[in-house]
């Protein structure tokens, strides 16, 4: 509800309108249209833009209520209302059951045509929001073939909606439609950019993070954990005898094995804090913030055992008749004097020793 000062402010445009002749009122409408054009460019969000527009309408014209009511994508329900003005009654709140079968706004949406109501008391679809309202004008908010919603203007003057006034409100509805369309295009572009960014950080074969993502995450965790004085563990996993596997059963089978290895590795990581990535070729890596060597060894051994239990056939392996992995583990408390590559080097050396000792085992860096 508006306070007394708000009602006084809302009476000012009514007085100005009443005191103007036809040319003066035309000038007021022209000024309003120019102001709306500026307001449509000011808000940071679509909601902010729509709110500025309805506020401008109520502030500059003798209209106690102005609202923009948006439709869902199917065009069958109203899902959002942005309004300004004096509501001295209690209209039903916007709910999920407000369909286009209800109210004058629904009639406007169904017909796709502007609705001029010169006497709200005689209109069967009018839903009261202010007892002083005498007339109402509703305009479809349409961009090309898409109907986004309805612009609703209500006046205390039965003769307020002249041909000239309606033309201005039609133009405002077109501006609102443009603002909505632009906001949705921007939203779709942002979503597409987020998807592209995600794809650029993901490995196309396994679906886990790629080397670029790993490098960025390792650098960030190295800096953060160094400042906190906490350990960072790395578990480097390599599929044993992978080239003979591809030679014996083909690259498609090898790819399936890599995908299964990625799935198994991901099962040992907490997605909220850890990262699993494809390090390169048949090597996968787990970044484990806050873990020490003992934690990394436990995870590495459990991972190795699960790979062995998966029993993916490998007839060309010198280790076992199924796919196995060798695992190198390293952990350090990051030091600003060292680069994060020091941790990679330590894990890689541990992995080399695991292979040198017969593969299918987990070795920690000293």
KOLTIRO-534426 format. One record per residue (C-alpha): residue number from 1; residue in three letters; x, y, z. Coordinates in steps of 0.02 Angstrom, whole numbers, plus 32768, in hexadecimal, padded with zeros to 4 digits. Each point is the difference from the previous one (the first is absolute). Example, Ala and Ser with C-alpha at 12.3 -4.5 7.8 and 13.67 -1.06 7.14 Angstrom:
rec num->1 residu->ALA c1->8267 c2->7F1F c3->8186
rec num->2 residu->SER c1->8045 c2->80AC c3->7FDF
This chain:
rec num->1 residu->UNK c1->8000 c2->8000 c3->8000
rec num->2 residu->UNK c1->803D c2->80B0 c3->7FDD
rec num->3 residu->UNK c1->801C c2->8077 c3->8090
rec num->4 residu->UNK c1->7FB1 c2->80AD c3->8005
rec num->5 residu->UNK c1->8099 c2->8051 c3->7FB4
rec num->6 residu->UNK c1->7FFB c2->7F83 c3->7F72
rec num->7 residu->UNK c1->7F4A c2->8027 c3->7FDC
rec num->8 residu->UNK c1->8026 c2->80B9 c3->8000
rec num->9 residu->UNK c1->808D c2->7FE3 c3->7F83
rec num->10 residu->UNK c1->7F8C c2->7F97 c3->7F95
rec num->11 residu->UNK c1->7F83 c2->8091 c3->7FF9
rec num->12 residu->UNK c1->807F c2->8078 c3->7FB4
rec num->13 residu->UNK c1->7FFB c2->7FB7 c3->7F4E
rec num->14 residu->UNK c1->7F42 c2->8001 c3->800A
rec num->15 residu->UNK c1->8003 c2->80BB c3->8026
rec num->16 residu->UNK c1->807E c2->8024 c3->7F77
rec num->17 residu->UNK c1->7F9B c2->7F9A c3->7F84
rec num->18 residu->UNK c1->7F5F c2->805A c3->802F
rec num->19 residu->UNK c1->8050 c2->80AA c3->7FEB
rec num->20 residu->UNK c1->8048 c2->7FDE c3->7F54
rec num->21 residu->UNK c1->7FA7 c2->801B c3->7F5B
rec num->22 residu->UNK c1->800A c2->7F80 c3->7F73
rec num->23 residu->UNK c1->80AB c2->803A c3->7FBF
rec num->24 residu->UNK c1->8043 c2->8001 c3->80B2
rec num->25 residu->UNK c1->7FC3 c2->7F50 c3->801F
rec num->26 residu->UNK c1->804E c2->7FCA c3->7F5D
rec num->27 residu->UNK c1->80A4 c2->8049 c3->803B
rec num->28 residu->UNK c1->7FF0 c2->7FA0 c3->80A4
rec num->29 residu->UNK c1->7FE6 c2->7F5F c3->7FA1
rec num->30 residu->UNK c1->8093 c2->8024 c3->7F8D
rec num->31 residu->UNK c1->806F c2->8024 c3->8096
rec num->32 residu->UNK c1->7FC6 c2->7F5F c3->8051
rec num->33 residu->UNK c1->802D c2->7F9B c3->7F66
rec num->34 residu->UNK c1->80AE c2->804D c3->7FFD
rec num->35 residu->UNK c1->8018 c2->7FDE c3->80B9
rec num->36 residu->UNK c1->7FC7 c2->7F4B c3->7FEC
rec num->37 residu->UNK c1->8080 c2->7FEB c3->7F75
rec num->38 residu->UNK c1->8088 c2->803A c3->8077
rec num->39 residu->UNK c1->7FBF c2->7F96 c3->8090
rec num->40 residu->UNK c1->8004 c2->7F65 c3->7F93
rec num->41 residu->UNK c1->80BD c2->8014 c3->7FF2
rec num->42 residu->UNK c1->8025 c2->8021 c3->80B7
rec num->43 residu->UNK c1->7FD9 c2->7F60 c3->8060
rec num->44 residu->UNK c1->8084 c2->7F7B c3->8017
rec num->45 residu->UNK c1->7F7E c2->7F74 c3->7FFB
rec num->46 residu->UNK c1->7F5D c2->7FE7 c3->7FA5
rec num->47 residu->UNK c1->7F9D c2->800D c3->80A2
rec num->48 residu->UNK c1->8055 c2->80A7 c3->8025
rec num->49 residu->UNK c1->7FD7 c2->8041 c3->7F52
rec num->50 residu->UNK c1->7F49 c2->7FCF c3->800C
rec num->51 residu->UNK c1->7FF1 c2->804C c3->80AE
rec num->52 residu->UNK c1->804B c2->80A5 c3->7FC5
rec num->53 residu->UNK c1->7F83 c2->8005 c3->7F70
rec num->54 residu->UNK c1->7F64 c2->7FE7 c3->806B
rec num->55 residu->UNK c1->8043 c2->8079 c3->8082
rec num->56 residu->UNK c1->8017 c2->8081 c3->7F77
rec num->57 residu->UNK c1->7F4D c2->7FE8 c3->7FC3
rec num->58 residu->UNK c1->7FB6 c2->801A c3->80AC
rec num->59 residu->UNK c1->8074 c2->8092 c3->8027
rec num->60 residu->UNK c1->7FD8 c2->8064 c3->7F63
rec num->61 residu->UNK c1->7F4A c2->7FDA c3->7FD6
rec num->62 residu->UNK c1->7F5A c2->7FFA c3->805C
rec num->63 residu->UNK c1->8001 c2->7F44 c3->800A
rec num->64 residu->UNK c1->7FEF c2->7FB2 c3->80AE
rec num->65 residu->UNK c1->8039 c2->7F55 c3->7FC1
rec num->66 residu->UNK c1->8079 c2->7FC9 c3->7F79
rec num->67 residu->UNK c1->803D c2->7F4E c3->7FEE
rec num->68 residu->UNK c1->805C c2->7F8C c3->7F8B
rec num->69 residu->UNK c1->7FC2 c2->7F4D c3->8009
rec num->70 residu->UNK c1->806E c2->7F7C c3->7FB0
rec num->71 residu->UNK c1->7FCB c2->7F5A c3->7FB4
rec num->72 residu->UNK c1->8055 c2->7F58 c3->8008
rec num->73 residu->UNK c1->8055 c2->7FBC c3->7F65
rec num->74 residu->UNK c1->7F62 c2->7FA3 c3->7FCD
rec num->75 residu->UNK c1->7F9A c2->80A0 c3->8009
rec num->76 residu->UNK c1->7F7B c2->7FAF c3->806D
rec num->77 residu->UNK c1->8026 c2->8043 c3->80AE
rec num->78 residu->UNK c1->8037 c2->80A3 c3->804F
rec num->79 residu->UNK c1->809C c2->7FDE c3->8066
rec num->80 residu->UNK c1->8041 c2->80AB c3->8034
rec num->81 residu->UNK c1->7FB8 c2->80AD c3->8021
rec num->82 residu->UNK c1->8062 c2->80A1 c3->8017
rec num->83 residu->UNK c1->7F91 c2->8090 c3->803B
rec num->84 residu->UNK c1->7FFF c2->80AF c3->8047
rec num->85 residu->UNK c1->7F78 c2->806F c3->8049
rec num->86 residu->UNK c1->7F7B c2->8001 c3->8087
rec num->87 residu->UNK c1->7FA8 c2->7F5D c3->8027
rec num->88 residu->UNK c1->7F78 c2->8026 c3->807F
rec num->89 residu->UNK c1->7FA9 c2->7F5B c3->7FE5
rec num->90 residu->UNK c1->8044 c2->7F51 c3->800D
rec num->91 residu->UNK c1->8006 c2->7FAD c3->7F55
rec num->92 residu->UNK c1->802C c2->7F48 c3->7FFE
rec num->93 residu->UNK c1->80BC c2->7FE2 c3->8001
rec num->94 residu->UNK c1->8051 c2->7FC0 c3->7F62
rec num->95 residu->UNK c1->7FFC c2->7F44 c3->800B
rec num->96 residu->UNK c1->8026 c2->7F6C c3->7F92
rec num->97 residu->UNK c1->7F48 c2->7FF0 c3->7FD7
rec num->98 residu->UNK c1->7FF1 c2->80AD c3->7FB0
rec num->99 residu->UNK c1->7FDD c2->7FC7 c3->7F4F
rec num->100 residu->UNK c1->7FD5 c2->8066 c3->7F67
rec num->101 residu->UNK c1->7F4B c2->7FCD c3->801B
rec num->102 residu->UNK c1->7FF6 c2->8079 c3->8092
rec num->103 residu->UNK c1->7FEA c2->80BD c3->8008
rec num->104 residu->UNK c1->800F c2->808B c3->7F82
rec num->105 residu->UNK c1->80BB c2->7FDD c3->7FF3
rec num->106 residu->UNK c1->7FD7 c2->7F4E c3->7FCE
rec num->107 residu->UNK c1->7F86 c2->803F c3->7F7E
rec num->108 residu->UNK c1->8089 c2->806F c3->7FB9
rec num->109 residu->UNK c1->807A c2->7F6E c3->7FF9
rec num->110 residu->UNK c1->7F81 c2->7F8A c3->7FB1
rec num->111 residu->UNK c1->7FCB c2->807A c3->7F79
rec num->112 residu->UNK c1->80AB c2->804B c3->7FE3
rec num->113 residu->UNK c1->7FA8 c2->80A8 c3->7FEF
rec num->114 residu->UNK c1->8002 c2->809C c3->806B
rec num->115 residu->UNK c1->7F6B c2->800F c3->8076
rec num->116 residu->UNK c1->7FB3 c2->80AA c3->8028
rec num->117 residu->UNK c1->7F89 c2->7FFE c3->8094
rec num->118 residu->UNK c1->7FAA c2->80A8 c3->8011
rec num->119 residu->UNK c1->7F94 c2->7FCA c3->8094
rec num->120 residu->UNK c1->804F c2->7F7D c3->8070
rec num->121 residu->UNK c1->7F5E c2->7FE7 c3->8061
rec num->122 residu->UNK c1->7FAB c2->7FBD c3->7F65
rec num->123 residu->UNK c1->808D c2->7F8E c3->7FC7
rec num->124 residu->UNK c1->7FE4 c2->7F4B c3->8037
rec num->125 residu->UNK c1->80BB c2->7FD8 c3->8000
rec num->126 residu->UNK c1->8041 c2->8096 c3->8061
rec num->127 residu->UNK c1->8057 c2->7FD4 c3->80A4
rec num->128 residu->UNK c1->8000 c2->8095 c3->8075
rec num->129 residu->UNK c1->80A1 c2->803E c3->804D
rec num->130 residu->UNK c1->7FD2 c2->80B4 c3->8029
rec num->131 residu->UNK c1->7F50 c2->803C c3->8024
rec num->132 residu->UNK c1->801E c2->80A5 c3->7FA7
rec num->133 residu->UNK c1->802B c2->7FB1 c3->7F58
rec num->134 residu->UNK c1->7F84 c2->8029 c3->7F77
rec num->135 residu->UNK c1->8055 c2->7FC2 c3->7F61
rec num->136 residu->UNK c1->8086 c2->7F86 c3->7FCA
rec num->137 residu->UNK c1->806D c2->7FE3 c3->7F68
rec num->138 residu->UNK c1->805B c2->7F5C c3->7FE3
rec num->139 residu->UNK c1->807F c2->7FE7 c3->7F75
rec num->140 residu->UNK c1->8051 c2->7F5E c3->7FC6
rec num->141 residu->UNK c1->80BC c2->8001 c3->8019
rec num->142 residu->UNK c1->8037 c2->7FAC c3->7F60
rec num->143 residu->UNK c1->80A7 c2->7FED c3->7FA8
rec num->144 residu->UNK c1->7FE4 c2->7FC0 c3->7F50
rec num->145 residu->UNK c1->7F95 c2->7F65 c3->8014
rec num->146 residu->UNK c1->8022 c2->7FE3 c3->80B8
rec num->147 residu->UNK c1->7F88 c2->8044 c3->8083
rec num->148 residu->UNK c1->8061 c2->8025 c3->80A0
rec num->149 residu->UNK c1->7F74 c2->8046 c3->806A
rec num->150 residu->UNK c1->7F8D c2->8094 c3->801B
rec num->151 residu->UNK c1->8019 c2->80B7 c3->802B
rec num->152 residu->UNK c1->7F74 c2->803A c3->8072
rec num->153 residu->UNK c1->7FD7 c2->80B7 c3->801F
rec num->154 residu->UNK c1->7F6F c2->8038 c3->806F
rec num->155 residu->UNK c1->7FBD c2->80B0 c3->8011
rec num->156 residu->UNK c1->7F87 c2->805D c3->8070
rec num->157 residu->UNK c1->7FC4 c2->8061 c3->7F67
rec num->158 residu->UNK c1->7F84 c2->7FA7 c3->7F90
rec num->159 residu->UNK c1->8038 c2->8069 c3->7F6C
rec num->160 residu->UNK c1->80BA c2->7FF3 c3->801E
rec num->161 residu->UNK c1->8028 c2->7F80 c3->7F7A
rec num->162 residu->UNK c1->7FF2 c2->806E c3->7F67
rec num->163 residu->UNK c1->803F c2->7FC8 c3->7F57
rec num->164 residu->UNK c1->80A1 c2->8060 c3->801F
rec num->165 residu->UNK c1->8018 c2->7FB4 c3->80AD
rec num->166 residu->UNK c1->7FE0 c2->7F51 c3->7FC1
rec num->167 residu->UNK c1->8080 c2->8018 c3->7F75
rec num->168 residu->UNK c1->8082 c2->802F c3->8083
rec num->169 residu->UNK c1->7FD7 c2->7F67 c3->806B
rec num->170 residu->UNK c1->8009 c2->7F92 c3->7F65
rec num->171 residu->UNK c1->80AE c2->8046 c3->7FE1
rec num->172 residu->UNK c1->8031 c2->7FE1 c3->80B5
rec num->173 residu->UNK c1->7FC4 c2->7F4B c3->7FF2
rec num->174 residu->UNK c1->8070 c2->7FED c3->7F67
rec num->175 residu->UNK c1->8093 c2->8045 c3->8063
rec num->176 residu->UNK c1->7FDC c2->7F87 c3->808F
rec num->177 residu->UNK c1->7FF9 c2->7F71 c3->7F82
rec num->178 residu->UNK c1->80A9 c2->8035 c3->7FBB
rec num->179 residu->UNK c1->804A c2->8007 c3->80AF
rec num->180 residu->UNK c1->7FBE c2->7F53 c3->8029
rec num->181 residu->UNK c1->803E c2->7FB9 c3->7F5C
rec num->182 residu->UNK c1->80AC c2->804D c3->8018
rec num->183 residu->UNK c1->800A c2->7FBE c3->80B3
rec num->184 residu->UNK c1->7FD3 c2->7F51 c3->7FC6
rec num->185 residu->UNK c1->807D c2->8006 c3->7F72
rec num->186 residu->UNK c1->8087 c2->8039 c3->807A
rec num->187 residu->UNK c1->7FCC c2->7F75 c3->8078
rec num->188 residu->UNK c1->800B c2->7F7E c3->7F76
rec num->189 residu->UNK c1->80AA c2->8041 c3->7FCB
rec num->190 residu->UNK c1->803F c2->7FFA c3->80B3
rec num->191 residu->UNK c1->7FBF c2->7F4E c3->8012
rec num->192 residu->UNK c1->8054 c2->7FD1 c3->7F5C
rec num->193 residu->UNK c1->80A3 c2->8050 c3->8038
rec num->194 residu->UNK c1->7FF8 c2->7FA1 c3->80A5
rec num->195 residu->UNK c1->7FE4 c2->7F60 c3->7F9F
rec num->196 residu->UNK c1->8092 c2->8026 c3->7F8D
rec num->197 residu->UNK c1->806E c2->8028 c3->8096
rec num->198 residu->UNK c1->7FCD c2->7F5B c3->804F
rec num->199 residu->UNK c1->8026 c2->7FA4 c3->7F5F
rec num->200 residu->UNK c1->80A8 c2->8055 c3->7FF2
rec num->201 residu->UNK c1->802C c2->7FBF c3->80AD
rec num->202 residu->UNK c1->7FC2 c2->7F4F c3->7FE3
rec num->203 residu->UNK c1->8051 c2->7F6B c3->7FAB
rec num->204 residu->UNK c1->7F9B c2->7FD0 c3->7F68
rec num->205 residu->UNK c1->801E c2->7F44 c3->8012
rec num->206 residu->UNK c1->7FE8 c2->7FE2 c3->80BA
rec num->207 residu->UNK c1->7F94 c2->8094 c3->8034
rec num->208 residu->UNK c1->806F c2->802A c3->8094
rec num->209 residu->UNK c1->806B c2->809D c3->800C
rec num->210 residu->UNK c1->8089 c2->8016 c3->7F7E
rec num->211 residu->UNK c1->80B6 c2->8033 c3->8015
rec num->212 residu->UNK c1->7FD8 c2->80B9 c3->7FF4
rec num->213 residu->UNK c1->7F82 c2->7FF2 c3->808D
rec num->214 residu->UNK c1->807D c2->7F9A c3->8066
rec num->215 residu->UNK c1->8089 c2->8082 c3->7FEA
rec num->216 residu->UNK c1->7F8F c2->808E c3->8037
rec num->217 residu->UNK c1->7FBB c2->7FA1 c3->8095
rec num->218 residu->UNK c1->80AB c2->7FC6 c3->803A
rec num->219 residu->UNK c1->8044 c2->80B1 c3->7FFB
rec num->220 residu->UNK c1->7F6A c2->8043 c3->8060
rec num->221 residu->UNK c1->8006 c2->7F77 c3->8085
rec num->222 residu->UNK c1->80BD c2->8015 c3->8010
rec num->223 residu->UNK c1->7FEC c2->80B8 c3->8029
rec num->224 residu->UNK c1->7F6A c2->7FE9 c3->8073
rec num->225 residu->UNK c1->8042 c2->7F6D c3->8063
rec num->226 residu->UNK c1->80AC c2->8050 c3->800E
rec num->227 residu->UNK c1->7FAE c2->8096 c3->8053
rec num->228 residu->UNK c1->7FA1 c2->7F8C c3->8074
rec num->229 residu->UNK c1->8097 c2->7F92 c3->8026
rec num->230 residu->UNK c1->7FA3 c2->7F62 c3->7FCC
rec num->231 residu->UNK c1->8037 c2->7F6C c3->7F99
rec num->232 residu->UNK c1->7FD4 c2->7FDE c3->7F4B
rec num->233 residu->UNK c1->8005 c2->7F4E c3->7FBD
rec num->234 residu->UNK c1->800D c2->7FC4 c3->7F4D
rec num->235 residu->UNK c1->7FD4 c2->7F50 c3->7FC5
rec num->236 residu->UNK c1->8041 c2->7FDA c3->7F51
rec num->237 residu->UNK c1->7FB1 c2->7F68 c3->7FAD
rec num->238 residu->UNK c1->8044 c2->7FAB c3->7F63
rec num->239 residu->UNK c1->7FB2 c2->7F6D c3->7FA3
rec num->240 residu->UNK c1->807F c2->7F74 c3->7FF2
rec num->241 residu->UNK c1->8034 c2->7FC2 c3->7F52
rec num->242 residu->UNK c1->7F82 c2->806F c3->7FAB
rec num->243 residu->UNK c1->804F c2->8002 c3->7F52
rec num->244 residu->UNK c1->7FFB c2->7F42 c3->7FF5
rec num->245 residu->UNK c1->7F49 c2->800A c3->8034
rec num->246 residu->UNK c1->7FD8 c2->8073 c3->7F6E
rec num->247 residu->UNK c1->8066 c2->7F94 c3->7F8A
rec num->248 residu->UNK c1->7FA8 c2->7F61 c3->8037
rec num->249 residu->UNK c1->7F4B c2->8038 c3->8011
rec num->250 residu->UNK c1->7FF9 c2->80A6 c3->7FA4
rec num->251 residu->UNK c1->7FF7 c2->80B6 c3->8031
rec num->252 residu->UNK c1->7F43 c2->7FFF c3->8019
rec num->253 residu->UNK c1->8014 c2->7F7C c3->8087
rec num->254 residu->UNK c1->8091 c2->8063 c3->8049
rec num->255 residu->UNK c1->7F92 c2->809A c3->8006
rec num->256 residu->UNK c1->7F79 c2->7FA0 c3->805E
rec num->257 residu->UNK c1->8081 c2->7FC7 c3->807E
rec num->258 residu->UNK c1->803B c2->80B4 c3->801A
rec num->259 residu->UNK c1->7F4D c2->8038 c3->801C
rec num->260 residu->UNK c1->7FE9 c2->7F77 c3->8082
rec num->261 residu->UNK c1->80A3 c2->8030 c3->8055
rec num->262 residu->UNK c1->7FC5 c2->80B5 c3->8007
rec num->263 residu->UNK c1->7F5C c2->7FCA c3->804D
rec num->264 residu->UNK c1->805B c2->7F99 c3->8084
rec num->265 residu->UNK c1->8077 c2->808F c3->8029
rec num->266 residu->UNK c1->7F6F c2->807A c3->800F
rec num->267 residu->UNK c1->7FB2 c2->7F8D c3->8080
rec num->268 residu->UNK c1->8092 c2->8020 c3->8077
rec num->269 residu->UNK c1->7FF4 c2->80BE c3->7FF8
rec num->270 residu->UNK c1->7F8F c2->8077 c3->805C
rec num->271 residu->UNK c1->7FBC c2->8071 c3->7F76
rec num->272 residu->UNK c1->7FED c2->808F c3->807B
rec num->273 residu->UNK c1->80BB c2->800B c3->8024
rec num->274 residu->UNK c1->8062 c2->7F88 c3->7F91
rec num->275 residu->UNK c1->8025 c2->7FF8 c3->7F46
rec num->276 residu->UNK c1->8012 c2->7F6A c3->7F8D
rec num->277 residu->UNK c1->8050 c2->8025 c3->7F58
rec num->278 residu->UNK c1->804C c2->7FAD c3->7F69
rec num->279 residu->UNK c1->80B8 c2->8029 c3->8011
rec num->280 residu->UNK c1->802E c2->7FC3 c3->7F52
rec num->281 residu->UNK c1->7FF1 c2->7F62 c3->7F98
rec num->282 residu->UNK c1->7FD4 c2->7F72 c3->8075
rec num->283 residu->UNK c1->802F c2->8062 c3->809D
rec num->284 residu->UNK c1->7F7D c2->8042 c3->8079
rec num->285 residu->UNK c1->801D c2->806B c3->809A
rec num->286 residu->UNK c1->7FA5 c2->8027 c3->80A1
rec num->287 residu->UNK c1->801E c2->80A7 c3->8057
rec num->288 residu->UNK c1->7FD9 c2->7FEC c3->80B9
rec num->289 residu->UNK c1->8007 c2->80A1 c3->8066
rec num->290 residu->UNK c1->801E c2->7FEB c3->80BA
rec num->291 residu->UNK c1->803D c2->7F4B c3->7FF0
rec num->292 residu->UNK c1->80AB c2->7FBC c3->802F
rec num->293 residu->UNK c1->8065 c2->7F6E c3->7FBB
rec num->294 residu->UNK c1->7FA4 c2->7F80 c3->806B
rec num->295 residu->UNK c1->7F58 c2->803E c3->7FBE
rec num->296 residu->UNK c1->803F c2->7FF9 c3->7F4E
rec num->297 residu->UNK c1->8046 c2->7F51 c3->8017
rec num->298 residu->UNK c1->7F5B c2->7FC1 c3->8047
rec num->299 residu->UNK c1->7F9E c2->804B c3->7F6F
rec num->300 residu->UNK c1->807F c2->7FC1 c3->7F81
rec num->301 residu->UNK c1->7FFB c2->7F4E c3->8043
rec num->302 residu->UNK c1->7F42 c2->7FFB c3->8005
rec num->303 residu->UNK c1->7FFB c2->8045 c3->7F4F
rec num->304 residu->UNK c1->807F c2->7F80 c3->7FC2
rec num->305 residu->UNK c1->7F9D c2->7F72 c3->804D
rec num->306 residu->UNK c1->7F5D c2->803B c3->7FB2
rec num->307 residu->UNK c1->804F c2->8009 c3->7F54
rec num->308 residu->UNK c1->8040 c2->7F4F c3->8017
rec num->309 residu->UNK c1->7F53 c2->7FC6 c3->8039
rec num->310 residu->UNK c1->7FB1 c2->804D c3->7F64
rec num->311 residu->UNK c1->805C c2->7F79 c3->7F9D
rec num->312 residu->UNK c1->8007 c2->805C c3->7F5B
rec num->313 residu->UNK c1->804C c2->7F84 c3->7F87
rec num->314 residu->UNK c1->80B6 c2->801E c3->7FCD
rec num->315 residu->UNK c1->8045 c2->7F67 c3->7FA4
rec num->316 residu->UNK c1->80A3 c2->805B c3->7FD3
rec num->317 residu->UNK c1->8030 c2->8036 c3->80B0
rec num->318 residu->UNK c1->80A2 c2->7FC2 c3->804E
rec num->319 residu->UNK c1->7FB3 c2->801C c3->80AC
rec num->320 residu->UNK c1->7F55 c2->7FAC c3->8002
rec num->321 residu->UNK c1->7F77 c2->7FC7 c3->7F88
rec num->322 residu->UNK c1->7FA0 c2->809D c3->802B
rec num->323 residu->UNK c1->8023 c2->80BA c3->8007
rec num->324 residu->UNK c1->8068 c2->8039 c3->8093
rec num->325 residu->UNK c1->8045 c2->80A8 c3->8036
rec num->326 residu->UNK c1->809E c2->8040 c3->804E
rec num->327 residu->UNK c1->7FED c2->8090 c3->807A
rec num->328 residu->UNK c1->8079 c2->8085 c3->803E
rec num->329 residu->UNK c1->7FD4 c2->8068 c3->8099
rec num->330 residu->UNK c1->804F c2->80A0 c3->803F
rec num->331 residu->UNK c1->7FCE c2->8083 c3->807F
rec num->332 residu->UNK c1->804C c2->80A6 c3->8033
rec num->333 residu->UNK c1->7FD5 c2->8098 c3->8066
rec num->334 residu->UNK c1->800E c2->8081 c3->7F74
rec num->335 residu->UNK c1->808F c2->807B c3->800E
rec num->336 residu->UNK c1->7FFF c2->80A8 c3->7FA8
rec num->337 residu->UNK c1->80B7 c2->7FE2 c3->7FD6
rec num->338 residu->UNK c1->7FD1 c2->7F68 c3->7F98
rec num->339 residu->UNK c1->7F93 c2->7FED c3->7F66
rec num->340 residu->UNK c1->7F6E c2->7F84 c3->8004
rec num->341 residu->UNK c1->805F c2->7F9A c3->7F7E
rec num->342 residu->UNK c1->8068 c2->7FC1 c3->8092
rec num->343 residu->UNK c1->7F6B c2->7F99 c3->8038
rec num->344 residu->UNK c1->7FE5 c2->7FBB c3->7F51
rec num->345 residu->UNK c1->80B7 c2->7FCF c3->7FF3
rec num->346 residu->UNK c1->7FF9 c2->7FA5 c3->80A7
rec num->347 residu->UNK c1->7F62 c2->7F9F c3->7FCF
rec num->348 residu->UNK c1->8049 c2->7FD7 c3->7F56
rec num->349 residu->UNK c1->809E c2->7FBA c3->804D
rec num->350 residu->UNK c1->7F98 c2->7F96 c3->8076
rec num->351 residu->UNK c1->7F9B c2->7FC0 c3->7F6C
rec num->352 residu->UNK c1->80A1 c2->7FD3 c3->7FA5
rec num->353 residu->UNK c1->8039 c2->7F9A c3->8096
rec num->354 residu->UNK c1->7F57 c2->7FA8 c3->8006
rec num->355 residu->UNK c1->8019 c2->7FCA c3->7F4B
rec num->356 residu->UNK c1->80B5 c2->7FD0 c3->801D
rec num->357 residu->UNK c1->7FCB c2->7F8F c3->808F
rec num->358 residu->UNK c1->7F8A c2->7F9B c3->7F94
rec num->359 residu->UNK c1->7F68 c2->8070 c3->7FE5
rec num->360 residu->UNK c1->7F52 c2->7FE8 c3->804C
rec num->361 residu->UNK c1->8037 c2->8052 c3->80A2
rec num->362 residu->UNK c1->8000 c2->80A5 c3->805F
rec num->363 residu->UNK c1->80A0 c2->8059 c3->8030
rec num->364 residu->UNK c1->8014 c2->80A1 c3->8063
rec num->365 residu->UNK c1->8083 c2->8085 c3->7FE5
rec num->366 residu->UNK c1->8080 c2->8003 c3->808E
